[in-house]
Amino acid sequence: MKRWAVLAAVAVVFVYLAAPVLAGGHEDDLQVIKKAVKGGHACEPGRAVKWFKVLITDNKSGTDIVKVSLPISMAKLFARCAKDKHLHMDKADIDIAAVLKDLEDMSPMTLLEIVDDDATVKIWLE
């Protein structure tokens, strides 16, 4: 359970750092994200992960606030360019390259979904 929590934390931090670089997107990507969030993503064994995706939706208006579609290969490139190759947290020292390799080796699935009155946050691998 701790491993998933750490992976989710690293994913959120990575998206936070990469979001300014990756702002914007194609309308096709938006449709794929909307379809994924509505249909949910169960584990799909045997399929390679190519995308790390994040969607934050305002629950009151139904408007998408943040949409990120990040190729795993781009995430690995950013990790290689980073000055610090580890993420230092309270009681953990996380090797970013190893986390990205673990994410790439997983099957497409939902990593995190948080729903409250104001917004829904969904992070998944596709």
URLIN-V998570 format. One record per residue. PSI is psi as a letter, one per 30 degrees, with the letter a starting at -180 (none if undefined). OMEGA is omega as a letter, one per 40 degrees, with the letter a starting at -180 (none if undefined). Layout:
psi = {PSI | PSI}
omega = {OMEGA | OMEGA}
This chain:
psi = {e | e | e | e | e | e | e | e | e | e | e | e | e | e | e | e | e | f | e | e | e | g | k | l | l | l | e | e | e | e | e | e | e | e | e | e | e | e | f | l | j | l | k | i | k | f | k | k | k | f | k | k | k | k | k | k | k | j | f | e | f | g | k | k | e | k | k | k | j | j | k | e | e | e | e | e | e | e | e | f | f | k | e | k | f | k | j | j | l | e | g | k | j | k | j | e | e | e | e | e | e | e | e | e | f | l | l | k | l | k | e | k | k | k | k | a | e | e | l | k | k | k | k | l | k | none}
omega = {i | a | i | i | i | i | i | i | i | i | a | i | a | i | i | a | a | a | a | a | a | a | a | i | i | i | i | i | i | i | i | i | a | i | a | a | i | a | a | i | i | i | i | a | i | i | a | i | i | a | i | a | i | i | i | a | i | a | a | a | a | a | i | a | a | i | i | i | a | i | i | i | i | i | i | i | i | a | i | a | a | i | a | a | a | i | a | i | a | a | a | i | a | i | a | i | i | i | i | i | i | i | a | a | i | i | i | a | i | i | a | i | a | i | i | a | a | a | i | i | i | i | a | i | i | none}
